[in-house]
Amino acid sequence: MTVTAATIKERFPEFATVISGDVESLIAESKRQMNESAWGSKFDDGVSWLTAHLLLNLPSGSTAAPGSVTTKKVSKLSLSFRAGAALTDDALGSTAFGKSYLGLRKLTFPSRVL
């Protein structure tokens, strides 16, 4: 199965109204964070869970990248932009989708005890 905007919207109906281009951008971002050969048969599931996690950080109706809003102000001039979303375990643990991604990652890459 290839992960697409359509498959994300089918699997996670809460994102049905998100612009497909935004979903595709976050799918691409998720794929850049993962190694397909290392994830093997779980790659598409990992991409799906990570994409859903990132979608929760996407502002409604926006094509902006996920992350927190950062504002810089000098005198009367103000500039706002979005800082990149961190993919730390704490950040991933902040959503049910991120927790599912972490669980799948743990199954795929179990810790080794030496």
N, C-alpha and C positions, 0 to 999 in steps of 0.2 A: 504494500500500500504506500502510495506517495502522499505526504501531508500537503494539503492545499487549503485555501480559504474555505472551500465548500466542505471538506472533511472536518475542519475545525468547527464550523458552524453547525454541522450535523451532530457531531459528538458533544459539543457544548452549546446548546440552544440559547443560552444567555448571551451569546455573542452574535446572534443572527443579524442584528441591526448594525454591527460594526462594518465600516467600509472595507470591502474585500482587499483593497490595496494596502490598508493598514495591517490587516491580518497577514497578507503575504510578506510584508516587510518584517513582521515579527517572527514569522516562520523562518525567514532567511537569517535573522539574527540568532534564533535558537539553534539553527544548523551550524552557524559559525562557532557556537559555544560547545559543540559536541563533536566527537570523532565517530563517524559512522562505522568504521571497521571495528572499533573498540566496543561500541554499543551493540553491534550485531543485530539480531532479530528484534531487539528492544528499542532500536533507534527511532522508529516512527512514533512509538508511544512516548518516548522521552521528549521528542520534538513537540508532540501535541501537548503534553503536560506543561512544558516550559513555555510554550507559546500562550497557553491559557493563563498562566501566571503573569506573563508580561502584559497580556491584554487587560488585566485588571488595573494596571497602572496607566493605561492609555486614557486620556481625557475623552469624554463623550463628544462625538462629532468632530474630533480633531485628528489631523494627520501628523501630529507631533510625536516624537519618540517618547517612550516611557521614561519616567524618572521624576525627580522632584523639581519643582519650579524654583529657579534661582533668579533673583532680581538684583540688579546693580543700579544705584541711583547716584547721580552727580548733579547737584543743583536742581534744575527743573527737568533734566534729562533722565529718563528711566529706561532700562533695557531688561527685558525678561527672557529667559531661555530655560530649556529643560536640561538638567544634568542627567548623565547616563545612569540607567538603572543598575544597581549593584546586584550581582548574582551570588552573594554570600549565602551560606546556609541559613543565617538569621533572616535575611530578606526573603529567601525562598520559603522559609517556615512561616511567613506571615500570611500565606493564603493556602486554602485547601489544595489548589492546583500545584503550588510549589511543594507542599508536603508530599503529594503523590509523586512528583518528580524526584524528590529526595529519596523516597522509599524505593522507587524503581532503580535509582542510581546505586543505592546500597545493595540491592539484590544483584545488580549487574557487576558491581565492583566491591565485593565484600572485603572488609579489612583483614589484613593478614596479621596473625600473632606470631612473632618470632621468638 
